[in-house]
Amino acid sequence: MPQKTLRFKIHQDGRVEETVEGFTGNSCNEATKNLENALGKVTVKNKTSDAFISNHSENLTQLKKRI
């Protein structure tokens, strides 16, 4: 299992840059949701290639919910 990492860079003007590594699919949004709510309004989100990796068990769960 790959290491999961959250990195935050706080700029002098108050902007916060967040980098998330080791999460696949939509799991990065769940991992950062509470932190983002505490930090304030999110203005830009850029997905890394990890966000497009499909998690087989996650896909099955979503399919079962639709049926």
C-alpha positions as CSV (number, residue, x, y, z in Angstrom):
1,M,0.0,0.0,0.0
2,P,1.5,3.4,-1.0
3,Q,2.1,6.1,1.6
4,K,-0.6,8.7,1.8
5,T,0.6,12.3,2.1
6,L,-1.0,15.7,2.6
7,R,1.1,18.7,2.1
8,F,0.1,22.4,2.6
9,K,2.0,25.4,1.5
10,I,0.8,28.7,3.0
11,H,1.7,31.7,0.9
12,Q,2.4,35.2,2.3
13,D,-0.8,36.5,0.8
14,G,-2.8,33.9,2.7
15,R,-3.4,31.4,-0.2
16,V,-3.1,27.8,0.8
17,E,-1.7,25.3,-1.7
18,E,-2.6,21.7,-1.0
19,T,-0.9,18.6,-2.5
20,V,-2.3,15.2,-1.9
21,E,-0.4,12.0,-2.8
22,G,-1.1,8.3,-2.6
23,F,-4.9,8.5,-2.8
24,T,-6.8,7.1,-5.8
25,G,-10.0,8.1,-7.3
26,N,-12.3,10.4,-5.2
27,S,-10.7,9.3,-1.9
28,C,-8.5,12.4,-1.8
29,N,-11.6,14.6,-1.6
30,E,-12.9,12.7,1.5
31,A,-9.4,12.8,3.1
32,T,-9.2,16.6,2.8
33,K,-12.9,17.7,3.1
34,N,-12.7,18.7,6.8
35,L,-9.4,20.5,6.4
36,E,-10.6,22.5,3.4
37,N,-13.8,23.5,5.3
38,A,-11.7,24.8,8.2
39,L,-9.3,26.7,5.9
40,G,-12.0,28.4,3.9
41,K,-13.2,28.7,0.4
42,V,-11.4,26.5,-2.2
43,T,-10.9,28.4,-5.4
44,V,-9.0,26.0,-7.5
45,K,-8.6,22.2,-7.5
46,N,-6.2,20.4,-9.9
47,K,-6.3,16.7,-10.0
48,T,-3.1,14.6,-10.3
49,S,-2.9,11.4,-12.3
50,D,-3.7,9.4,-9.1
51,A,-7.2,10.9,-9.1
52,F,-7.9,9.0,-12.4
53,I,-6.8,5.6,-11.2
54,S,-9.9,3.5,-10.7
55,N,-10.3,1.5,-7.5
56,H,-12.0,-1.8,-8.4
57,S,-13.8,-2.2,-5.0
58,E,-14.8,1.5,-5.0
59,N,-16.4,1.0,-8.4
60,L,-18.3,-2.1,-7.2
61,T,-19.7,-0.3,-4.2
62,Q,-20.9,2.6,-6.4
63,L,-22.6,0.1,-8.8
64,K,-24.3,-1.7,-5.9
65,K,-25.7,1.6,-4.6
66,R,-27.3,2.3,-8.0
67,I,-29.1,-1.1,-8.2
